[in-house]
Amino acid sequence: MPDRRLSYYLAACIAVATFVVYLPALRNGFVNWDDAVYVYDNVHIRTLDLRLVSWAFSDYLKTGNWHPLTWLSHAADVAVWGADPRGHHLTSVVLHAVNALLVTLLIIRLITITDRIRTDSGNPPLFSVRCGLIAAGVTGMLFGLHPLHVENVAWISERKDLLSSLFFLLSLQAYLVYADASARRVVQTRVWGSRSYLLSLVYFMLALLSKPMAVTLPMVLLLLDWYPLQRIRSWRQTVPMAAEKLPFFLLSALLSVVTLVAQKRAGGTEGLSIVGLPDRILVAIKSLAAYLVSMVAPRDLLPFYPYPETVSWSLPAYLAAVLTVIALSVAAAVTREKHPFYLAAWGYYVVTLAPVIGIIQAGGQAMADRYTYLPSIAPLLLVGLLAGRIWTKQEARGQRGTSRAIIAVVLAIALCSVLITRTREQIALWKDSVTLWSYVIEKGGGTVALPYNNRGLAFQDRREPGRAMEDFNAAIAIDPLYSYAYMNRGWVYRDLGSYREAIDDYDRALGLDPRKYAPLAYMRRGVLRGETGRHTLALADFTEAIRRLPDYADAYTGRGLVLTEMGQFDRALEDLQRAIELDPANSDAYLNRGVAHERSGRTDRAVADYSKAIELNPTDALAYRNRGSVLGMTGRLAEAIEDLTKALSLDPRLAGVYLDRGNLYRRAGKAALAAGDFQRACGSGIKDACAAGKGAGPGQ
């Protein structure tokens, strides 16, 4: 067995190297692929309190997943870092580095147990101490540096993978301690009397609370019982070993049911009528082979692999994949007596991929690099063992062998350099949403609607409506039934002032898919109708959005504004208060409540609400404009002028503000400034400004 300190030094060095290689991720921002739902638009994680804990454990949200520990992790990041994505990325990088450390220590323990069991049976050990350290070091380094794992780290929404894997690995470590200690005793240790067994179970629960993909751990434990632990040597011994893990299996079954219900509720699973079972099986087999190819040659890795339009056994890619998987399975089975490790490694790879292989189809992707995070350990371990064997054999040959070993070291350094380069290139793809989706479109994702839709949203956020419109049109041309693209295009029409086209797009969206995006669609159509003066129809839309999603803060905010426009101030204030209770950081709710207070004559409360809206969103030009108007009405001219000036600096398109500020300048006796503002407002087509300018007097 290697010196414990040496093992920890090796693992720590790998963790540090992994951390350093992934540091460029801190330059990246959020992306518009789930990051809004998980972090920056998630109102529930903005405060660490009991309400958050209750929500995390009881609400499926719209992601279709139940992972309360992941929500708490994101909430902790928000508490520490706020909306700064660098802090969120830093947490993910640290978690990945720790996982690389744990993988290294896990391999050392597995190799140590394997040799101890062989020695106790009177057989020579398979590995020398040096071979074991090299194998563990290579495996840990490949795990930490491989570009296939960038998606898990650089994508903030994949925090769940990192957390779940952390506890998965800790659970394996604790179980190996329990099983190894149990195997050394003549009398079998009772599971409930074993601290290591209970610790393994607790870690497993935490893994499940982070991501349901950990449900495969009980089967992995049975694989370990077969090899290398050799606690299962016949089919008859399988039953007591399975019974020993009954608590693990019960937790797995429970989480599997919860996840399926959540996915179905969120509309995340495709029915067999859409994608048939034979096609799913064939795509799953192809994915098993494709992941192995990506581990060997990580080229053209995509954040999104579109589901294939044509799936057939006769296509070369599928036929080659089927033959590869059959060959590997047969080889592992045939050599199980002499080399049981191959069957154990192949079994681990297949079992850990099973939940995400596509038999139960979730989403529009055929496969995803992030799914290989834990499954990749087995193939990478094979590489590590091969490296360890080669090194020790060459070392045993003396000087000649040493020269070859040096060559091997040089090659290893070259391999690491290639991996680091590819990993950093992959990290850069997650810089922002435009970069991400442009790459997907360029590399083969241009045949599906999702990448165009998401890039269109990114352009919309950048206030580039023309480019956003092009992408939404492209998404609709690819998939005329894609309701979300109609909704997003409708919002661009609204920004361009084309309200008829905007409402038509929302009508189409609701007609195509009245369930999945209904609350958002009704809410936005309510905004459109409210802005065009159709208050009764707008009120109906907001009410329908609230009926479908009772805790929809934005719908209460919109309905409150419409009620204000209709003069129903008490009802408006009730709705806006409810919106603030649901989302205390909702600046629009404070802005609209300020309007309700202003219209009902409560100027002091209006100023307070406008000030709160500005505090929450310092770039909200309307909040400055409204507060400036109220301050002007109450005679606080200097403050009012300052607010209106700030509003214009944030949004020069608010031409009416020039008229308001001109009137304030005139009241303050600043005739020249007033005349300049009236002239600007008049040039923008505001008739009252032209009349005010004429009345200002010549020369002014």
N, C-alpha and C positions, 0 to 999 in steps of 0.2 A: 504493500500500500504506500503511495507517495506521502511525503511529509505534508501534514495538514497546512502548515504555513505556506509551503510552496504552492499548494493547490489554490489557496486564497490569493496569493500574489499573482498567479497566472490569470485567474478569473478577474481580478481587479484590473490588471493591465488591459485585458480584452474589453472590459467595461469602459475604461477611460478612452481607449482607441475608438470604440463605437460612439461614445459621446462626442469626441472631437470631430469625427467624420460627419456627424449629423448636425453639427452646430449651424451650418448654413440654413437649416430649416427656420431658424429664428428670423431670417429676413423675409419670410413669407407672411402673407396675410391670411385672412379667412377666405374660403371659397363658397360659392353659392350652391354647393351640393351637400345638403344636410347641415352645414355649419350654422345656418340661421335657426333651424329647428333645435339643434343641440345647444347652441351657445348664444349668438348675438341677438336673436329675436325671441329667445326663450325667457319669458317673464318670470317663470317659476324659480329659476336658479339665481335670481339677483339678490336674494337674501338668505342667509344661513339661519333657519329657524325650524321649529317643529312643523310648520305648515309645509315647508319644502320636503321634509322627511315623509310626511303623510302623502303628499302628491307623488313623490318619487316611487313609493311602494304601491300606490293605488291607481295611478293614471297611465294608460298606454300611450298617451299623446297621439301624434299622427305618424310616428316612425314605425309602428307595428312591432315594437320590441319592449320587453319588460327587463330593464336593467337598472334598478334603483341605485346601485353603487356607482355606476357610471354617471348618473345625474348628480350625485353628491360630489363626485370628483370634479365635474365641470363647475358646480356651484362653488367649490373651494377655490378653484382657479379664478373665478369671477371675483370672489371676495378678496383675493390677494392681488390679482393683476388687472381687474376691471375688464375693459373691452380691448386691452392691448394684446394682439395675437401673439406677440413674442413670448409672453409668459405662458400662454397655453401650449405653444410649441415646445418651450423649455421643459415643461412637465412631461410631455410625450417623449422627448429625447431622453430624459432621465429614466423613464420607465423602460424604454427599449434597451438602454445600457444595462440596467439592472437585470433585465431578462437575459441578455447575453451572458452576464455573470452567472446567473442561475443555470443556464444551459451548460456552461462549462463545468460547473460543480456537479450537475446531474450526470454528465457523461463520466466524470471521474468516479463517481459512486457506482454507476452501473458496471464499469470495467473492473473496479475493485471487487464488487460482489461476484461477478462472473468468475474471476480468478480464484477467489476464496472458496466458492462452491466446488470448482474443479479440483482444487488442492485437497479439500476435505474428502473428495471422492477418490483420491489417489491418482488423479491425472495431473499432468504438468500444466502450469498456467499458460493461457493463450497470449498474454501480453506482459512485457516487461514494464517496470515502473515508468521508464522513459517513453516507451511506446504509448502507454496510457495517457501520459501528460500531453504528448504530441497530438494524439487523436482528439483529446478533449479541447486542446488549444485551437487546433484547426477547425473543429466543429463550431466552437464558440465564436471564433473569428469570422467564419463564413456566415454564421447566423447573424452576427452583428452588422456585417458590412454588405451583405448581399442586397443588390438593388431591388430584388423581388419584395423586400420588406419595407421599401420606402413608403408605399401607400399607407401602411399601418401607422407610420410615424409622422409623415409630413401632412397627412390629412387629419385635422383636429377631431373630426367626427368619429375617427376610428380609435379614439381613446379606449373604447370598450374592448377592443382586441388586446391592447397592451395590458389593461388591468386584468382581464380574464386569463390571459396567458401567464401573468405574474403569479396568480393564485393557483393556476393549473400546475405550474412547475413546482411551486412550494408544496402542493398536495402530493405530487409524485415523490418529492424528496422525503416528506414525512412518512409516506407509505413504505418506501424502501427501507427506512430506518426500522419501522415496525415489522415488516416481513422478514428482514434479515435477522433481527433480534429473535423473532419468533422461530425461525428455522434453526437457530443454534440451540434452542431449548428442547429437552426431551418431551416435556409436557407443553402442549400448545397454549399460548397466552390468550386469555379471553379478551376479545376486542374492546369491551367497555372498560377493561382494566388497563388498557394501553394508552399512555399519553400520546404516543406518536400516531396511533390509529385515530384517536379523537381529533388530533390536530390536523391530520389529513382530511378528515370529514369537514372540519370547520373551513379549511382552505378551499375545499371543493364548493361549499356553500357560497363563499365569497366569490369564487370564479363564476358560479351560476348567476349571482347577483350583478355581475359585471357584464356578462354576455352568455346567452343560452348555448352557444356553440360548445361550451365545456361539458355538455351532457355525455360526451363520448368517454369521459375519464373512467367510469367503471369498467368498460370494455378494455381500455388500455391497462388497467390494473390486472385484469385477468390475463392479458397477454404477457405482462411482466411475471405473473405467477407461473406461466408456462416457461418462459425464458426471459431473463437469465435466472430467476429465482428457483425454478424447477420445483415449485410447490404443486404443480399439476403435471403428473407423469402418465395419467390415464384419464379416460372419459369419466370414470367413477369419481375421481378426485375433483372434477369440475364442479359438481353440485355443492360440496361443502365450501369450496372457495367462492362460488357465486353467492351462497347464503351469507358468507362472511361480509359480503359487500352489499347486502340488501339495503341498508340505509342509503348508499350511493345510488343504487338503481331506483329506489323510490323517489329520491330527489330529481333524478334525471327524467323519470316519467312525468312527474308533476310539472317540471319546467318545460318539457316538450309540449305538453297539452296547452300550457299558458301561452307559449310562443306561437303555436299554430292558431290559437284563438285570436291573439293579438294581430298576427299577420293578416288573418282573414278580415278582422274588423277594419284594418287600415287599407284593405284592398291590395295588399302586397303580394299575394299568392295568385298564380295563374291557374285556372281550372284545367283539368285534363281535356276538356272540349276545345281549349285554345291551343295547347301544346300536348300532343298525345304521349302516353307513357313510353311507347317504343322509341320515339324521338328523344325523349328526355334521357332514357337509358343510354342511347347512342352518344348524345352530347356529353353525358357524364363520363363515359369511357374515354372520349376524346380529351376531355379536360384532365383526366388522370394522367394521360400521356403528355399533354401539352405543358402541364406544370413541371414535369420532370425535364422536358426540353428547356424550359425557361430557367430552371436551376443551373443547367449546364451551359446554356448560351443565352444570357439575359438580354436579348435584343428586341427592340420594338415593343417594349412593355407598355400596355395601355391602361389608363385609369378605368376605361369602360370598354368592354368587349361586347359588341352587339350580338344579340341572339341570332344565329344563322337563319336565313330565309329557307334554305334547302338543307335537309338532313337526310342522308341516305347511306346505306351500307356500301353502295357501289362507288361512292366518291373516294378517291385515293387517300385523302386525309383521314377519313373515318375508318377505312379498312386498315390502314397502317396502325392507327391507334388501337383498334380491336386486337390486331395480331400482337402488338407490343404488350398490351395488358395481359393477354392470355399467356404469352411467352414468359413474362416475369412471374406470373402467378404459378405456372407449372414448374418453372425452375426453382422457385422458393419452396414449393411443396415437395418436389423430388429430393431436394438436398436438405430437408428438414432434420434428418437424423444426424448427418455429418456436420452440417452448418445451420443450426436452428436460428442463428441470428438473422439470416436473410428473410425467413418467413416471419419472424417477429417484427423486423423492420418494415417489410411490405404490409403486414397486417396493421401496424400502427399508422402507416401512411394512408391506407384506404379507410380505416375506421375514423381517424380524426378529420378526414375530408368528407365523410358521409353526410353530415348535416347540411353541407353547403354545395354538394356536388351537382344539384339541380334536379333530383328526382321530385322534390317538392320545390317548384320554381317560384322564387321570390325576386321580383324586379325583372327588368328587361335585359340583363346581362347574361351571357353564356357562361362566363367564368370571371374570376376576379383575383388579382395578385394577392390581395389581403387575406384570402382564404388559406394561403399556404403558410401562414406565420408559424403555427405549431407543427403542422404536418411535415414541413421541410426538415425538421430535426433529423428524421430517420435517414433520408438520402444524404444529407450533409454529414451525418455520422459515418456513413460508408466511406465518404471521401476522407474524413479524418482518420479512420482506421487504416485505410490504404496508405495514407501519408506516414502514419506511425510505423507500419510494417516496413515500408520502403526505407525509412530512415534507419531503423534498428538493423535491418539486414545489411545495408551499406556500411554502417558503422562497424559491424562485426567483421567486415572484410579488411580491416586495417587501413593503411594509408590510401590504397586505391579506393576503398569504400568511402573514406573521408572526402576525397576529391569529388566523388559522385554526390555525396551528401551536400557539399557546398553548392554544387550545381542545382541540387533540389531546392536549397534555400533561396538561391537567386531566382529560380522559377516561381517559388512561392511568393517572393516579394513582388515579382512582376504580376502574378495573379492578383495579389492584394491591390496593387496599383490600378489594375484594370477595373476591379470591383469598386474601388473608391471613386474612380472617375465616373463610372456608370451610375453609381449611387448618387453622386452629387448632381449629375445631369438630371436624374429622375426627381431629386429634391427641387431643383429649379423649376420643374414643370408645374409645381403646386404654388408658385409665386402668387398668382391671383387667378380669378375665374376666366378672364380672357385668355391668358396664357394656357391654362389647363385645357379649355374646350377647343381652342384653336389647334392645339396639338392632337387632340382626339379626332377632330374633323380631318386634319391633314393626314393622319396615319390610318385612316380606314373607318372612322366613326361617322363619316359624312353621309352614310346611307340610312341613318336613323334620325329621328326627329329630336331626341333628347339633347345631344350636344349643341345643335343650333338654338334650341329653345333656351338652354342655360347660358350660352354665350350672348344671346339677345338680352337676357336679364342683366348680364354684366355690363353690356353697352348701355342699357337703360339706367343702371346705377351711375354710370359715368356721364350721364346726360348727353348721350349721342343717339338721339331718337332715330335718325336715318339708318344707322348701322343696325340698331336694334330691330327696326322694322324689317330690314332685309333678312335677318336671321329668323324672325318669327314667320315671315312669309315662306322661307325655305323649309322650316319645320312643318308648316301646314301643307306645303306641296308634297313633302315626303309622306306625311300621315294626316290626311284630311279629317281623321276622327280624333285628333289629339286636342282635347278640350282645353288643356292648360295653355297651349300655344295661342289659342283664340283669346283666352283671358288676358294673357300678357300683351298680345298685340292690341287688344282693346284699351289697355292702360296707356300704351304709346299714343294711340289715337286721341285719348283724353289729354295727354300732355301737349299734343299738337292742336288741340281745340276742335277736333273732329268728333263731336259728341254722338252724332247719329251713327257713324261707323263703329264707334266704341260700344255703344249699347247693342248694336247688331251683333258684334262679336261675343258679348256676354250672353245674349239670347242663344246664340249657337252653342256656346260652351255648356250652358245649362241643358240644352236640348240633347247634346251628345252624351254627357256624363253628369246627371243630376245628383249623384251621390258623392263621388270622391272629392270634388272640389267645391261642393255646393255652398258651404258656409262662406268661403272666400268670394265665390262668384256673386252670391246674393249681396254680400257686404259691399263689394266694389260697384255692382250695378246700382245699389242704393246711393253710393256717393255720386255716381254719374247723374242719376235722376235728380238728386238733391241739388247738384250744381246747375242743372238746367231748369230748376224751378218746379219740377214735378214732385212736390213734397209728399203727396198722398201715396204715390207709387213707391217713392223712396222709403217712406215709413214702413210700407208692407215688406219691402226687400230686407231692411234691417231686422224687422221682427222675425222674418223667416230664418235669417242667418242665426239669430239668437235661439230660435226654437231648435234648430239643428245642432247648435253648439252653445249651450247655456252659459259657458264661461268665456265667451268671445268678447274680449275687452274692446277691440276695434269696432265691433258692431254696436255696442252700447255708446261708444264715442260718436259714431256717425248718426245714430238715431237721436242722441241728445242734441246734436247740432240742428237736425231737421225739425225737431220739436221746438227748438228756439226760434227757427225761422217761421214756424207756424204760430208763435206767440204762446205756446204752452210751456211756460218757464218752469213751473214746479215739476212737471214730468221730465223735462229736459235735465234739471238739476239732479233728479233721482238717477237717471240713466248715467250721467257723467260721474256722479259719485260712485256708482257701481263699477264703472270702467276704471276709476282710480283705485278702488279696493282690489280689483283683479290684477291691475298692473300699475303699481305706484310710480313707475318710471315712464308712464305714458304721457309724453309732453302734449300730444294732441288733445288728450282728455282735459288737461288743465287749460289749454288754449280755448277749447270749445266751452268749458265751464265759465271761463272769463267772459266770453261773448254773451252767455246766458245772464251772468250777473250784470254786465254792462247794459244789455237791453232792458233788464228789469230795474235799472236805476241803482244797483248796488256797486257804485264805482270803486270803493275801497277794496271790496272783495275781487272785483275784476282786475284791478292792478296787482293784487297779491297772486291771483292765478296766472296772469300773464308773466309775472316775475318768476314764478315757479316753472312755467313752460320754458322760459329763457334759460333758467338754471339747468334744466334737464337737457335742453337742446339749444346751445348758444348760437347755432346757425339758422334758427327759425326766423326768417324775415317777417312773417305775418305776426308773430308774437311781439316783435319790436314795434311793428306798425300799429297794432291794436293798443299796446300800452302807451305808445306815443300819443295816439288819438285821445285816450282817456285822460292822460296827464294834461294834454292841451285843454280839454273841457274843464278841468279843475283849476286851470290857471298856472300850472307849473310849466311855463313855456320853455325854459332852458332845457329841462329834462326831456320834455316832449320833442323838441327839435333834435336833441342828441339821439333819441330812440329812432326817429324817422330817418335821420342820416344813416344810422347803423342799418336800418332795414334796406335802404337803397344800396348800401355797399354790399349787402349780402345778395340782393336780387334787384338789379337795375331795371328789370322788366315791370316793376310795380310803379307804373307811370302815375297812378292816382296819388301816390305818396308825395309827388312833387307839388300837387295842388294843395294837399293838407299842410305840407311844410311851408309852402308859400303863404298860406293864410296865417300860420303861426309867426312867420317872419314879419308879416304886415302888422300883426297885433303887437309884436315886440319892437316895432318902429324901424325895422331893417328893410326899407323899401326896395333898395337895389337887389338884395338877395331874394326878396319876394318876387320881384319882376322876373328875375332869372328863372326861378322855379315855375312861375306861371307860363313862361315862354316854353320851357321844356315840356310841361304838361300839355300845353296847347299843341305843340308839335307832335305829340303822341295821339292827338285826336280827341282830347277831353274838352268838350265845349265850355263847361263852367270855367275851366282854366283860361280859355281865350277871353271870356267876358271879364274875369277877374284881372287879367293882364291889361285890358283896355281901361279898366277903371282905376288902375294904379297911378295914372298920371304920366304926362310926357317926361321923358328924361329919367324916369325911374326904372 
